[in-house]
């Protein structure tokens, strides 16, 4: 099972859609979580056909901000648990009967509201005792080396994120590719 996640920062322009199609072709995930789609229902419906993933659950954008979508292929046995303003929570059953949970998260973008995201994680952690994977954009970093340029993040801010992950028994699985790559 291959899972992809991308904060696309809007799919209302040709270069962003082209970048998504390239990602889809190169990686060919079974499940794809997108945050900040900035799309309405019609836009999401068109997109699912372009990327060849017939199933989707989504939260429409609020004007020109936000928007979440989780797409999956026909052969994936996925059941929606909960759809919120900042997350999509699903159960997945593998062909061999193994059941696990996937949550796509888009963290509060404003620093003063980040605790809302950490509370959400803690609440979600209590809802099912299944193996759990969280993907998305938490809008926070664990360590300053994960940031390029600008003023370093306060240690206390990153510590609150680390504490939330620790409480939920979540570990950073890392990434592949250039940590600072920006799709053009």
BASE-715897 format. One line per 4 residues: their letters; for each residue x, y, z of N, C-alpha, C, O. Coordinates in nm, 3 decimals, always signed. Layout:
A = X/Y/Z/X/Y/Z/X/Y/Z/X/Y/Z ~ ... .
// end
This chain:
XXXX = +0.086/-0.117/+0.000/+0.000/+0.000/+0.000/+0.090/+0.123/+0.000/+0.177/+0.138/+0.086 ~ +0.068/+0.208/-0.096/+0.145/+0.332/-0.108/+0.053/+0.450/-0.080/-0.055/+0.461/-0.137 ~ +0.098/+0.539/+0.009/+0.019/+0.655/+0.051/+0.098/+0.781/+0.019/+0.219/+0.787/+0.041 ~ +0.028/+0.881/-0.034/+0.091/+1.009/-0.063/+0.017/+1.121/+0.006/-0.104/+1.112/+0.028 .
XXXX = +0.088/+1.225/+0.040/+0.028/+1.343/+0.100/+0.097/+1.468/+0.048/+0.219/+1.469/+0.030 ~ +0.019/+1.572/+0.024/+0.076/+1.695/-0.031/-0.008/+1.815/+0.011/-0.130/+1.815/-0.004 ~ +0.058/+1.916/+0.064/-0.007/+2.045/+0.083/+0.012/+2.117/-0.050/+0.118/+2.172/-0.078 ~ -0.092/+2.115/-0.131/-0.080/+2.164/-0.268/-0.096/+2.315/-0.279/-0.070/+2.372/-0.386 .
XXXX = -0.138/+2.382/-0.172/-0.153/+2.527/-0.169/-0.237/+2.578/-0.286/-0.211/+2.684/-0.343 ~ -0.337/+2.499/-0.318/-0.431/+2.540/-0.422/-0.413/+2.464/-0.551/-0.301/+2.451/-0.602 ~ -0.523/+2.412/-0.604/-0.520/+2.340/-0.731/-0.603/+2.412/-0.837/-0.661/+2.350/-0.926 ~ -0.607/+2.542/-0.825/-0.686/+2.621/-0.920/-0.605/+2.675/-1.036/-0.655/+2.755/-1.114 .
XXXX = -0.481/+2.632/-1.049/-0.401/+2.679/-1.162/-0.332/+2.561/-1.230/-0.309/+2.457/-1.169 ~ -0.302/+2.580/-1.355/-0.245/+2.474/-1.439/-0.115/+2.416/-1.384/-0.101/+2.294/-1.381 ~ -0.018/+2.498/-1.340/+0.107/+2.439/-1.289/+0.087/+2.348/-1.169/+0.152/+2.244/-1.158 ~ -0.003/+2.385/-1.078/-0.027/+2.301/-0.960/-0.090/+2.168/-1.001/-0.050/+2.063/-0.950 .
XXXX = -0.187/+2.172/-1.090/-0.251/+2.049/-1.137/-0.149/+1.963/-1.211/-0.145/+1.841/-1.194 ~ -0.067/+2.026/-1.294/+0.038/+1.952/-1.365/+0.133/+1.885/-1.266/+0.171/+1.769/-1.284 ~ +0.171/+1.958/-1.159/+0.258/+1.900/-1.056/+0.194/+1.780/-0.989/+0.260/+1.680/-0.962 ~ +0.064/+1.790/-0.961/-0.008/+1.678/-0.900/-0.013/+1.558/-0.994/+0.007/+1.445/-0.952 .
XXXX = -0.039/+1.583/-1.121/-0.044/+1.474/-1.219/+0.092/+1.406/-1.232/+0.100/+1.284/-1.247 ~ +0.199/+1.484/-1.228/+0.334/+1.427/-1.232/+0.361/+1.342/-1.109/+0.414/+1.232/-1.118 ~ +0.322/+1.394/-0.993/+0.338/+1.320/-0.867/+0.262/+1.189/-0.874/+0.314/+1.084/-0.837 ~ +0.138/+1.196/-0.920/+0.053/+1.077/-0.929/+0.114/+0.974/-1.024/+0.116/+0.854/-0.993 .
XXXX = +0.163/+1.019/-1.136/+0.222/+0.928/-1.235/+0.351/+0.864/-1.182/+0.373/+0.744/-1.197 ~ +0.435/+0.946/-1.119/+0.565/+0.897/-1.070/+0.548/+0.804/-0.950/+0.610/+0.697/-0.947 ~ +0.466/+0.841/-0.854/+0.455/+0.765/-0.730/+0.343/+0.662/-0.731/+0.354/+0.559/-0.664 ~ +0.237/+0.688/-0.805/+0.123/+0.597/-0.817/+0.072/+0.546/-0.682/+0.067/+0.425/-0.659 .
XXXX = +0.034/+0.638/-0.591/-0.015/+0.593/-0.461/-0.153/+0.529/-0.470/-0.230/+0.558/-0.561 ~ -0.183/+0.443/-0.375/-0.316/+0.383/-0.362/-0.412/+0.481/-0.295/-0.532/+0.481/-0.322 ~ -0.355/+0.564/-0.206/-0.431/+0.665/-0.133/-0.353/+0.795/-0.143/-0.231/+0.797/-0.130 ~ -0.426/+0.904/-0.165/-0.362/+1.035/-0.176/-0.440/+1.136/-0.093/-0.559/+1.158/-0.114 .
XXXX = -0.370/+1.199/+0.003/-0.430/+1.302/+0.087/-0.377/+1.438/+0.043/-0.255/+1.458/+0.035 ~ -0.468/+1.531/+0.016/-0.430/+1.667/-0.023/-0.486/+1.766/+0.076/-0.602/+1.757/+0.116 ~ -0.404/+1.862/+0.115/-0.452/+1.971/+0.200/-0.437/+2.102/+0.125/-0.357/+2.113/+0.031 ~ -0.514/+2.200/+0.167/-0.520/+2.331/+0.104/-0.551/+2.320/-0.046/-0.484/+2.381/-0.129 .
XXXX = -0.652/+2.241/-0.079/-0.690/+2.225/-0.220/-0.748/+2.352/-0.278/-0.730/+2.380/-0.397 ~ -0.817/+2.429/-0.196/-0.886/+2.551/-0.239/-0.987/+2.522/-0.351/-1.009/+2.606/-0.438 ~ -1.047/+2.403/-0.347/-1.143/+2.362/-0.449/-1.282/+2.338/-0.389/-1.295/+2.302/-0.272 ~ -1.383/+2.359/-0.471/-1.520/+2.325/-0.434/-1.551/+2.184/-0.483/-1.465/+2.115/-0.537 .
XXXX = -1.675/+2.141/-0.463/-1.715/+2.005/-0.498/-1.691/+1.974/-0.646/-1.641/+1.867/-0.679 ~ -1.727/+2.067/-0.734/-1.707/+2.044/-0.878/-1.559/+2.025/-0.912/-1.523/+1.938/-0.991 ~ -1.476/+2.108/-0.852/-1.332/+2.098/-0.878/-1.274/+1.966/-0.831/-1.192/+1.906/-0.899 ~ -1.317/+1.920/-0.713/-1.270/+1.791/-0.660/-1.317/+1.677/-0.749/-1.241/+1.586/-0.779 .
XXXX = -1.443/+1.682/-0.791/-1.498/+1.576/-0.877/-1.421/+1.567/-1.009/-1.392/+1.458/-1.057 ~ -1.388/+1.681/-1.068/-1.309/+1.681/-1.192/-1.170/+1.623/-1.168/-1.118/+1.547/-1.249 ~ -1.112/+1.660/-1.053/-0.976/+1.617/-1.022/-0.967/+1.465/-1.005/-0.869/+1.405/-1.047 ~ -1.067/+1.404/-0.944/-1.058/+1.259/-0.920/-1.049/+1.181/-1.052/-0.985/+1.076/-1.057 .
XXXX = -1.110/+1.232/-1.157/-1.099/+1.165/-1.287/-0.965/+1.192/-1.353/-0.910/+1.104/-1.419 ~ -0.912/+1.312/-1.335/-0.781/+1.345/-1.392/-0.671/+1.257/-1.333/-0.580/+1.215/-1.404 ~ -0.680/+1.231/-1.203/-0.574/+1.152/-1.139/-0.603/+1.002/-1.137/-0.522/+0.924/-1.089 ~ -0.718/+0.964/-1.188/-0.750/+0.821/-1.200/-0.778/+0.751/-1.068/-0.749/+0.633/-1.053 .
XXXX = -0.835/+0.825/-0.973/-0.871/+0.766/-0.844/-1.021/+0.790/-0.826/-1.063/+0.901/-0.795 ~ -1.101/+0.686/-0.845/-1.246/+0.703/-0.851/-1.317/+0.735/-0.720/-1.433/+0.776/-0.721 ~ -1.249/+0.718/-0.608/-1.313/+0.741/-0.479/-1.250/+0.863/-0.411/-1.129/+0.884/-0.416 ~ -1.336/+0.942/-0.347/-1.286/+1.061/-0.278/-1.381/+1.097/-0.165/-1.503/+1.082/-0.175 .
XXXX = -1.323/+1.146/-0.056/-1.397/+1.212/+0.050/-1.326/+1.345/+0.067/-1.203/+1.352/+0.065 ~ -1.403/+1.452/+0.085/-1.340/+1.582/+0.089/-1.417/+1.682/+0.174/-1.536/+1.665/+0.203 ~ -1.346/+1.783/+0.213/-1.402/+1.900/+0.281/-1.374/+2.017/+0.187/-1.259/+2.050/+0.159 ~ -1.482/+2.080/+0.140/-1.466/+2.192/+0.048/-1.388/+2.304/+0.114/-1.386/+2.318/+0.236 .
XXXX = -1.324/+2.384/+0.031/-1.253/+2.500/+0.083/-1.354/+2.602/+0.134/-1.470/+2.603/+0.095 ~ -1.305/+2.687/+0.220/-1.387/+2.797/+0.272/-1.342/+2.921/+0.197/-1.246/+2.987/+0.235 ~ -1.413/+2.953/+0.089/-1.369/+3.062/+0.002/-1.242/+3.022/-0.068/-1.238/+2.921/-0.138 ~ -1.137/+3.099/-0.050/-1.010/+3.070/-0.116/-0.907/+3.013/-0.019/-0.786/+3.022/-0.043 .
XXXX = -0.955/+2.952/+0.089/-0.861/+2.891/+0.182/-0.910/+2.754/+0.225/-1.029/+2.724/+0.223 ~ -0.814/+2.671/+0.263/-0.846/+2.538/+0.314/-0.882/+2.438/+0.206/-0.844/+2.451/+0.090 ~ -0.956/+2.340/+0.248/-0.995/+2.232/+0.159/-0.908/+2.110/+0.181/-0.786/+2.118/+0.176 ~ -0.973/+1.996/+0.204/-0.904/+1.868/+0.222/-0.965/+1.767/+0.128/-1.084/+1.775/+0.095 .
XXXX = -0.885/+1.671/+0.084/-0.938/+1.563/+0.001/-0.853/+1.438/+0.023/-0.731/+1.444/+0.031 ~ -0.922/+1.324/+0.032/-0.854/+1.195/+0.035/-0.912/+1.113/-0.079/-1.031/+1.083/-0.082 ~ -0.825/+1.077/-0.172/-0.861/+0.997/-0.289/-0.808/+0.857/-0.269/-0.707/+0.838/-0.202 ~ -0.877/+0.757/-0.325/-0.824/+0.622/-0.320/-0.870/+0.542/-0.441/-0.972/+0.570/-0.504 .
XXXX = -0.789/+0.441/-0.470/-0.815/+0.355/-0.585/-0.926/+0.256/-0.554/-0.960/+0.231/-0.438 ~ -0.980/+0.201/-0.658/-1.094/+0.108/-0.650/-1.066/-0.011/-0.559/-1.155/-0.055/-0.486 ~ -0.945/-0.064/-0.563/-0.914/-0.185/-0.487/-0.890/-0.162/-0.338/-0.873/-0.258/-0.263 ~ -0.888/-0.039/-0.295/-0.864/-0.007/-0.154/-0.995/-0.014/-0.076/-1.096/+0.046/-0.114 .
XXXX = -0.992/-0.090/+0.034/-1.109/-0.103/+0.121/-1.096/+0.002/+0.231/-1.031/-0.021/+0.333 ~ -1.158/+0.117/+0.209/-1.147/+0.232/+0.298/-1.285/+0.273/+0.347/-1.380/+0.277/+0.270 ~ -1.293/+0.302/+0.478/-1.420/+0.346/+0.538/-1.395/+0.474/+0.616/-1.305/+0.481/+0.700 ~ -1.476/+0.575/+0.587/-1.464/+0.703/+0.657/-1.508/+0.689/+0.802/-1.615/+0.637/+0.832 .
XXXX = -1.421/+0.737/+0.892/-1.455/+0.744/+1.034/-1.511/+0.882/+1.065/-1.617/+0.896/+1.126 ~ -1.437/+0.986/+1.021/-1.477/+1.122/+1.053/-1.414/+1.220/+0.955/-1.299/+1.204/+0.913 ~ -1.492/+1.320/+0.920/-1.445/+1.428/+0.834/-1.460/+1.558/+0.912/-1.572/+1.597/+0.946 ~ -1.351/+1.624/+0.939/-1.354/+1.749/+1.014/-1.300/+1.864/+0.931/-1.259/+1.846/+0.816 .
XXXX = -1.299/+1.979/+0.990/-1.250/+2.099/+0.922/-1.102/+2.087/+0.888/-1.057/+2.139/+0.786 ~ -1.026/+2.017/+0.973/-0.882/+2.009/+0.956/-0.830/+1.865/+0.945/-0.709/+1.842/+0.951 ~ -0.921/+1.767/+0.929/-0.871/+1.630/+0.920/-0.973/+1.538/+0.851/-1.093/+1.566/+0.847 ~ -0.920/+1.429/+0.798/-1.001/+1.319/+0.745/-0.946/+1.193/+0.811/-0.827/+1.163/+0.801 .
XXXX = -1.034/+1.119/+0.878/-0.995/+1.001/+0.955/-1.065/+0.879/+0.894/-1.187/+0.878/+0.882 ~ -0.987/+0.777/+0.856/-1.044/+0.659/+0.790/-0.986/+0.531/+0.847/-0.879/+0.530/+0.908 ~ -1.059/+0.421/+0.827/-1.010/+0.286/+0.854/-0.982/+0.220/+0.720/-1.053/+0.244/+0.622 ~ -0.880/+0.137/+0.718/-0.844/+0.064/+0.597/-0.830/-0.083/+0.633/-0.768/-0.118/+0.734 .
XXXX = -0.887/-0.169/+0.551/-0.873/-0.313/+0.569/-0.796/-0.368/+0.449/-0.838/-0.355/+0.334 ~ -0.682/-0.430/+0.479/-0.597/-0.489/+0.374/-0.661/-0.620/+0.325/-0.752/-0.673/+0.388 ~ -0.611/-0.671/+0.213/-0.663/-0.795/+0.156/-0.654/-0.913/+0.252/-0.738/-1.003/+0.248 ~ -0.552/-0.912/+0.339/-0.534/-1.022/+0.434/-0.616/-1.003/+0.563/-0.604/-1.082/+0.657 .
XXXX = -0.699/-0.897/+0.567/-0.783/-0.871/+0.683/-0.724/-0.777/+0.785/-0.793/-0.737/+0.879 ~ -0.596/-0.740/+0.770/-0.531/-0.648/+0.863/-0.599/-0.512/+0.855/-0.617/-0.457/+0.746 ~ -0.638/-0.458/+0.972/-0.709/-0.331/+0.977/-0.621/-0.226/+1.044/-0.559/-0.251/+1.147 ~ -0.616/-0.109/+0.983/-0.540/+0.002/+1.039/-0.610/+0.134/+1.010/-0.711/+0.138/+0.940 .
XXXX = -0.556/+0.238/+1.063/-0.621/+0.369/+1.058/-0.527/+0.471/+0.995/-0.407/+0.471/+1.019 ~ -0.586/+0.559/+0.913/-0.512/+0.666/+0.848/-0.584/+0.798/+0.876/-0.705/+0.808/+0.858 ~ -0.509/+0.897/+0.919/-0.565/+1.030/+0.941/-0.483/+1.131/+0.862/-0.362/+1.141/+0.879 ~ -0.551/+1.204/+0.775/-0.489/+1.316/+0.704/-0.517/+1.442/+0.782/-0.632/+1.472/+0.814 .
XXXX = -0.412/+1.517/+0.813/-0.421/+1.635/+0.899/-0.374/+1.759/+0.825/-0.275/+1.755/+0.752 ~ -0.444/+1.868/+0.843/-0.392/+1.999/+0.808/-0.397/+2.081/+0.936/-0.504/+2.119/+0.982 ~ -0.280/+2.107/+0.992/-0.271/+2.177/+1.120/-0.307/+2.323/+1.111/-0.295/+2.386/+1.006 ~ -0.352/+2.376/+1.223/-0.385/+2.518/+1.231/-0.266/+2.601/+1.183/-0.155/+2.586/+1.234 .
XXXX = -0.288/+2.689/+1.086/-0.176/+2.768/+1.034/-0.128/+2.878/+1.130/-0.012/+2.917/+1.125 ~ -0.215/+2.927/+1.217/-0.177/+3.034/+1.310/-0.116/+2.975/+1.436/-0.173/+2.886/+1.499 ~ +0.002/+3.025/+1.472/+0.076/+2.974/+1.587/-0.010/+2.973/+1.713/-0.007/+2.877/+1.790 ~ -0.085/+3.079/+1.734/-0.165/+3.089/+1.857/-0.279/+2.988/+1.861/-0.342/+2.972/+1.966 .
XXXX = -0.306/+2.920/+1.750/-0.414/+2.820/+1.746/-0.361/+2.677/+1.732/-0.440/+2.583/+1.721 ~ -0.230/+2.658/+1.732/-0.173/+2.524/+1.712/-0.219/+2.424/+1.816/-0.231/+2.305/+1.787 ~ -0.245/+2.472/+1.937/-0.289/+2.381/+2.043/-0.419/+2.310/+2.003/-0.445/+2.200/+2.051 ~ -0.499/+2.372/+1.917/-0.623/+2.309/+1.868/-0.587/+2.180/+1.793/-0.655/+2.078/+1.808 .
XXXX = -0.482/+2.185/+1.713/-0.438/+2.066/+1.639/-0.386/+1.959/+1.735/-0.417/+1.841/+1.718 ~ -0.309/+2.000/+1.836/-0.254/+1.901/+1.930/-0.366/+1.836/+2.011/-0.359/+1.717/+2.041 ~ -0.469/+1.912/+2.047/-0.586/+1.855/+2.116/-0.660/+1.759/+2.025/-0.706/+1.653/+2.070 ~ -0.672/+1.794/+1.898/-0.737/+1.705/+1.801/-0.663/+1.572/+1.795/-0.726/+1.466/+1.799 .
XXXX = -0.532/+1.575/+1.785/-0.454/+1.451/+1.781/-0.479/+1.366/+1.905/-0.498/+1.245/+1.896 ~ -0.478/+1.429/+2.021/-0.500/+1.355/+2.146/-0.640/+1.293/+2.149/-0.658/+1.181/+2.196 ~ -0.739/+1.367/+2.100/-0.875/+1.314/+2.094/-0.884/+1.197/+1.998/-0.944/+1.095/+2.030 ~ -0.825/+1.212/+1.880/-0.828/+1.104/+1.781/-0.758/+0.979/+1.832/-0.800/+0.867/+1.803 .
XXXX = -0.652/+0.998/+1.908/-0.574/+0.885/+1.960/-0.660/+0.794/+2.047/-0.639/+0.673/+2.049 ~ -0.754/+0.850/+2.117/-0.839/+0.772/+2.208/-0.954/+0.700/+2.137/-1.021/+0.617/+2.198 ~ -0.979/+0.729/+2.011/-1.099/+0.680/+1.946/-1.090/+0.539/+1.890/-1.193/+0.476/+1.867 ~ -0.973/+0.487/+1.868/-0.961/+0.350/+1.816/-0.824/+0.297/+1.850/-0.724/+0.368/+1.841 .
XXXX = -0.819/+0.173/+1.888/-0.692/+0.109/+1.921/-0.644/+0.025/+1.802/-0.630/-0.097/+1.811 ~ -0.621/+0.094/+1.693/-0.569/+0.031/+1.572/-0.431/+0.088/+1.541/-0.400/+0.198/+1.586 ~ -0.348/+0.015/+1.466/-0.226/+0.078/+1.417/-0.265/+0.205/+1.342/-0.362/+0.205/+1.265 ~ -0.190/+0.314/+1.364/-0.234/+0.446/+1.319/-0.122/+0.518/+1.246/-0.008/+0.525/+1.293 .
XXXX = -0.157/+0.572/+1.130/-0.065/+0.654/+1.052/-0.131/+0.790/+1.032/-0.248/+0.798/+0.994 ~ -0.056/+0.897/+1.058/-0.103/+1.033/+1.033/-0.013/+1.094/+0.925/+0.109/+1.084/+0.931 ~ -0.076/+1.157/+0.828/-0.001/+1.225/+0.723/-0.058/+1.366/+0.707/-0.166/+1.396/+0.756 ~ +0.016/+1.449/+0.640/-0.033/+1.582/+0.610/+0.065/+1.689/+0.644/+0.186/+1.667/+0.649 .
XXXX = +0.011/+1.807/+0.669/+0.089/+1.924/+0.702/+0.043/+1.971/+0.840/-0.067/+2.024/+0.855 ~ +0.127/+1.951/+0.939/+0.094/+1.990/+1.075/+0.118/+2.139/+1.099/+0.083/+2.193/+1.204 ~ +0.179/+2.205/+1.001/+0.216/+2.346/+1.014/+0.308/+2.370/+1.133/+0.303/+2.475/+1.198 ~ +0.390/+2.271/+1.160/+0.487/+2.281/+1.269/+0.604/+2.190/+1.236/+0.591/+2.098/+1.155 .
XXXX = +0.716/+2.217/+1.297/+0.835/+2.135/+1.280/+0.875/+2.076/+1.415/+0.837/+2.128/+1.520 ~ +0.951/+1.969/+1.409/+1.001/+1.907/+1.532/+1.131/+1.970/+1.578/+1.157/+1.982/+1.698 ~ +1.215/+2.011/+1.481/+1.348/+2.065/+1.510/+1.379/+2.178/+1.411/+1.328/+2.178/+1.299 ~ +1.461/+2.271/+1.453/+1.491/+2.387/+1.369/+1.563/+2.353/+1.238/+1.553/+2.429/+1.143 .
XXXX = +1.634/+2.240/+1.232/+1.701/+2.205/+1.107/+1.601/+2.171/+0.996/+1.638/+2.163/+0.879 ~ +1.474/+2.152/+1.032/+1.371/+2.125/+0.933/+1.318/+2.253/+0.868/+1.227/+2.249/+0.785 ~ +1.375/+2.365/+0.906/+1.330/+2.496/+0.859/+1.444/+2.562/+0.781/+1.561/+2.548/+0.817 ~ +1.409/+2.631/+0.675/+1.510/+2.700/+0.596/+1.484/+2.851/+0.602/+1.377/+2.898/+0.563 .
XXXX = +1.582/+2.926/+0.652/+1.571/+3.071/+0.657/+1.480/+3.121/+0.768/+1.413/+3.043/+0.835 ~ +1.480/+3.252/+0.784/+1.394/+3.315/+0.883/+1.443/+3.295/+1.025/+1.549/+3.238/+1.050 ~ +1.363/+3.342/+1.116/+1.394/+3.334/+1.259/+1.370/+3.190/+1.307/+1.269/+3.129/+1.272 ~ +1.461/+3.138/+1.388/+1.438/+3.003/+1.441/+1.309/+2.997/+1.523/+1.268/+3.095/+1.585 .
XXXX = +1.246/+2.881/+1.521/+1.123/+2.860/+1.599/+1.159/+2.850/+1.747/+1.265/+2.798/+1.782 ~ +1.072/+2.899/+1.833/+1.096/+2.882/+1.977/+1.094/+2.733/+2.015/+1.009/+2.657/+1.968 ~ +1.187/+2.694/+2.100/+1.195/+2.554/+2.144/+1.064/+2.510/+2.208/+1.022/+2.396/+2.188 ~ +1.000/+2.597/+2.284/+0.876/+2.560/+2.353/+0.764/+2.526/+2.254/+0.682/+2.438/+2.280 .
XXXX = +0.762/+2.594/+2.142/+0.660/+2.568/+2.039/+0.680/+2.429/+1.977/+0.585/+2.353/+1.961 ~ +0.805/+2.397/+1.944/+0.835/+2.265/+1.887/+0.815/+2.156/+1.992/+0.772/+2.046/+1.960 ~ +0.845/+2.187/+2.116/+0.830/+2.090/+2.225/+0.683/+2.051/+2.242/+0.653/+1.934/+2.268 ~ +0.591/+2.146/+2.228/+0.448/+2.114/+2.239/+0.406/+2.017/+2.130/+0.325/+1.928/+2.153 .
XXXX = +0.461/+2.033/+2.010/+0.434/+1.941/+1.900/+0.491/+1.803/+1.932/+0.422/+1.702/+1.917 ~ +0.616/+1.798/+1.976/+0.678/+1.671/+2.012/+0.600/+1.601/+2.123/+0.584/+1.479/+2.120 ~ +0.553/+1.677/+2.221/+0.475/+1.619/+2.330/+0.344/+1.559/+2.280/+0.304/+1.452/+2.324 ~ +0.277/+1.627/+2.189/+0.152/+1.575/+2.134/+0.177/+1.445/+2.059/+0.101/+1.349/+2.074 .
XXXX = +0.283/+1.440/+1.979/+0.316/+1.317/+1.906/+0.352/+1.205/+2.002/+0.310/+1.091/+1.982 ~ +0.428/+1.236/+2.104/+0.467/+1.136/+2.203/+0.343/+1.081/+2.275/+0.330/+0.960/+2.293 ~ +0.254/+1.169/+2.318/+0.132/+1.128/+2.386/+0.052/+1.029/+2.300/-0.007/+0.934/+2.351 ~ +0.052/+1.053/+2.170/-0.026/+0.970/+2.076/+0.052/+0.849/+2.026/+0.002/+0.773/+1.943 .
XXXX = +0.175/+0.830/+2.074/+0.262/+0.722/+2.028/+0.285/+0.729/+1.878/+0.291/+0.626/+1.811 ~ +0.299/+0.849/+1.826/+0.328/+0.871/+1.684/+0.475/+0.904/+1.668/+0.532/+0.978/+1.748 ~ +0.537/+0.848/+1.563/+0.678/+0.873/+1.535/+0.692/+0.930/+1.395/+0.617/+0.895/+1.304 ~ +0.789/+1.018/+1.379/+0.819/+1.074/+1.248/+0.884/+0.964/+1.163/+0.989/+0.911/+1.199 .
XXXX = +0.820/+0.932/+1.051/+0.874/+0.828/+0.963/+0.973/+0.883/+0.862/+1.030/+0.807/+0.783 ~ +0.994/+1.015/+0.864/+1.090/+1.074/+0.772/+1.024/+1.105/+0.637/+0.902/+1.118/+0.628 ~ +1.106/+1.116/+0.536/+1.060/+1.156/+0.404/+1.159/+1.107/+0.301/+1.267/+1.060/+0.334 ~ +1.119/+1.118/+0.176/+1.209/+1.090/+0.065/+1.220/+1.216/-0.018/+1.122/+1.290/-0.032 .
XXXX = +1.337/+1.240/-0.073/+1.355/+1.356/-0.161/+1.410/+1.476/-0.087/+1.455/+1.466/+0.028 ~ +1.404/+1.589/-0.155/+1.455/+1.714/-0.103/+1.358/+1.773/-0.002/+1.243/+1.802/-0.036 ~ +1.403/+1.790/+0.121/+1.317/+1.842/+0.228/+1.260/+1.980/+0.195/+1.151/+2.014/+0.240 ~ +1.334/+2.059/+0.116/+1.291/+2.195/+0.087/+1.244/+2.213/-0.056/+1.236/+2.326/-0.105 .
XXXX = +1.213/+2.105/-0.125/+1.167/+2.113/-0.265/+1.032/+2.183/-0.272/+0.941/+2.153/-0.195 ~ +1.019/+2.274/-0.363/+0.892/+2.342/-0.390/+0.854/+2.316/-0.534/+0.932/+2.347/-0.625 ~ +0.738/+2.259/-0.557/+0.691/+2.235/-0.695/+0.669/+2.369/-0.762/+0.612/+2.460/-0.703 ~ +0.713/+2.379/-0.884/+0.697/+2.505/-0.959/+0.572/+2.501/-1.042/+0.541/+2.598/-1.113 .
// end
